[in-house]
Amino acid sequence: MTQEQTGDTTSQTGPGTRRPRTVRGHALRWVFRMVMAALILLLAMRTYEETGVAHARSNGSLQMAEATITKLTSHTTRGSNGGGQDGSNGVWIVTTKHTIELRVGDETKTVDGVPDDSAKGLEEGQRVAAGLWHGRVVEIDGRTMWLGWHPGGWDIPLVVLYPLIMGYLIALTLNVVAFLAGLGGRVRLERQQRLGPAGFGFLVGMAAILVLIVCAVFGKGIAYWPSVPIGAGTVAALVGLRGALRRASPLP
């Protein structure tokens, strides 16, 4: 009798039934891959935006346009930094953010979350010079309006999940390289043989993250920071994979 007729005695499934765990596992893997693909795409887009704006501002290639401030609103939040257990001993913090609406030609553009220092002195009806990058207002009269990487929107999950994204990209790169090596008829690396290089690359990437954090504390942050740990970790993992390929037995 075939296994389909008798069922699987190890998993205790009946005749003609499939293993639900296998189907569920495949579904979870595909969901995970789609989520990671979305996160990678978002991270790539944010890195491109920050790098492009920083490059345009540094070389003076922003598109300059005359504009009129049509509306200027502010939002103030107050709170304590929680210095004491009940917050009574903390420093009282007042934060003011501004929303600026501009009339640029026939279009109306809005800039949200403008810090108080950048909006100081601006008034409704004032004529200003707006610096645009792909249609987005980056500067007003030379003042920075672009928030950059900040604790809000998609930046929070991207920063928190960055180590996961980095590790996934490193592992994916190693899998592709190992697959291509097998197609070339040289060697075939098992999953266990790829774990060592992948782990080494991940540790190098985490070390690069720590270096970037220290640099940011001293005001040396860079707009394209996400590409640095991923690049360093991938290179380190590929170096380790090269050694694993040399030690592996050739295909018969």
DAZI-V951965 format. One record per backbone hydrogen bond with DSSP energy under -0.5 kcal/mol. CO is the residue of the C=O (numbers start at 1). NH is the residue of the N-H. If there is no record, write none. Layout:
co=CO nh=NH
co=CO nh=NH
This chain:
co=2 nh=6
co=3 nh=7
co=4 nh=16
co=7 nh=9
co=8 nh=12
co=8 nh=13
co=13 nh=8
co=14 nh=17
co=18 nh=20
co=19 nh=23
co=20 nh=24
co=21 nh=25
co=22 nh=26
co=23 nh=27
co=24 nh=28
co=25 nh=29
co=26 nh=30
co=27 nh=31
co=28 nh=32
co=29 nh=33
co=30 nh=34
co=31 nh=35
co=32 nh=36
co=33 nh=37
co=34 nh=38
co=35 nh=39
co=36 nh=40
co=37 nh=41
co=38 nh=42
co=39 nh=43
co=40 nh=44
co=41 nh=45
co=42 nh=46
co=43 nh=47
co=44 nh=48
co=45 nh=49
co=46 nh=50
co=47 nh=51
co=48 nh=52
co=49 nh=53
co=50 nh=54
co=51 nh=55
co=52 nh=56
co=53 nh=57
co=54 nh=58
co=55 nh=59
co=56 nh=60
co=56 nh=61
co=56 nh=62
co=62 nh=64
co=63 nh=132
co=65 nh=130
co=67 nh=128
co=68 nh=70
co=68 nh=103
co=69 nh=125
co=71 nh=101
co=73 nh=99
co=75 nh=97
co=77 nh=95
co=79 nh=93
co=84 nh=87
co=87 nh=90
co=91 nh=81
co=93 nh=79
co=95 nh=77
co=96 nh=116
co=97 nh=75
co=98 nh=114
co=99 nh=73
co=100 nh=111
co=101 nh=70
co=101 nh=71
co=102 nh=104
co=102 nh=109
co=103 nh=68
co=103 nh=105
co=104 nh=107
co=107 nh=104
co=107 nh=109
co=109 nh=102
co=111 nh=100
co=114 nh=98
co=115 nh=119
co=116 nh=120
co=119 nh=122
co=123 nh=126
co=126 nh=69
co=128 nh=67
co=128 nh=130
co=129 nh=141
co=130 nh=65
co=130 nh=132
co=131 nh=138
co=131 nh=139
co=132 nh=63
co=133 nh=136
co=136 nh=133
co=136 nh=138
co=138 nh=145
co=138 nh=146
co=139 nh=131
co=140 nh=143
co=143 nh=140
co=150 nh=152
co=152 nh=155
co=153 nh=156
co=154 nh=158
co=155 nh=159
co=156 nh=160
co=157 nh=161
co=159 nh=162
co=161 nh=165
co=162 nh=166
co=163 nh=167
co=164 nh=168
co=165 nh=169
co=166 nh=170
co=167 nh=171
co=168 nh=172
co=169 nh=173
co=170 nh=174
co=171 nh=175
co=172 nh=176
co=173 nh=177
co=174 nh=178
co=175 nh=179
co=176 nh=180
co=177 nh=181
co=178 nh=182
co=179 nh=183
co=180 nh=184
co=181 nh=186
co=182 nh=185
co=186 nh=251
co=190 nh=193
co=190 nh=194
co=191 nh=194
co=191 nh=195
co=192 nh=196
co=193 nh=197
co=194 nh=198
co=195 nh=199
co=196 nh=200
co=197 nh=201
co=198 nh=202
co=199 nh=203
co=200 nh=204
co=201 nh=205
co=202 nh=206
co=203 nh=207
co=204 nh=208
co=205 nh=209
co=206 nh=210
co=207 nh=211
co=208 nh=212
co=209 nh=213
co=210 nh=214
co=211 nh=215
co=212 nh=216
co=213 nh=217
co=214 nh=218
co=215 nh=220
co=216 nh=219
co=222 nh=225
co=224 nh=227
co=224 nh=228
co=225 nh=228
co=225 nh=229
co=226 nh=230
co=227 nh=231
co=228 nh=232
co=229 nh=233
co=230 nh=234
co=231 nh=235
co=232 nh=236
co=233 nh=237
co=234 nh=238
co=235 nh=239
co=236 nh=240
co=237 nh=241
co=238 nh=242
co=239 nh=243
co=240 nh=244
co=241 nh=245
co=242 nh=246
co=243 nh=247
co=244 nh=248
co=249 nh=188
